[in-house]
Amino acid sequence: DEFEHHFNWQRKRLEREEYLQELQAITDSNPFTKILEEHQDLLAEMKSAPSVVE
């Protein structure tokens, strides 16, 4: 159970990092374009989610 929890957390962290990298790429390539509302909503969800401490 401990392992499964850790594995799930690692996977979520990877997905989050990949998403943030994509978002950064979009922002870098379109510095004067507003980020889509979808992205802002997802980002807000991520920021409001409790961060996991190892």
N, C-alpha and C positions, 0 to 999 in steps of 0.2 A: 504493500500500500504506500509506503514511504517512497519507494522507487517510482511507482506509477505517478505519484503526485509530483515528484521532481521532474520526471520525463515530460509530463503535461506542461509544467511550468517552463521548461526549456523550450518546448515547441511553441508555446505562446510568445515567449520572449523573442524567438527567431522570427515568427510571423510579424511581431510588432516592429522589430528592427528592419525587416525587409520593407514593410509598409512605410516606415519613416524615411528609409533611403529613397524609395520611389517618390515620396512626397517632396523630399529635398531636391531630387532631380527635376521634378516638375517645376518647383519654385525657382531653381537655378536657371532653367531654360526659359522660363517665362517670368522674369523679375517684375514686370509691370502688369502682370495678369493676376486678377484676384483668384485665390484658390477656390475650387468648387465648394459649394455648401456641404456636399457630402463629406468631403475631406475634413472640413472644419468640424462637422458633427462627430466624425470618427475620432479626430484628434481630441476633442473635448471629452469624449467618453474615455479615452486612454488616460488623459490627465486626471479625470475624476476617479478613475479606478485606483484602488489601494495598491501601492507598489509592494512587491514581494522582496523581503530582505533575506539574503542567503544566510 
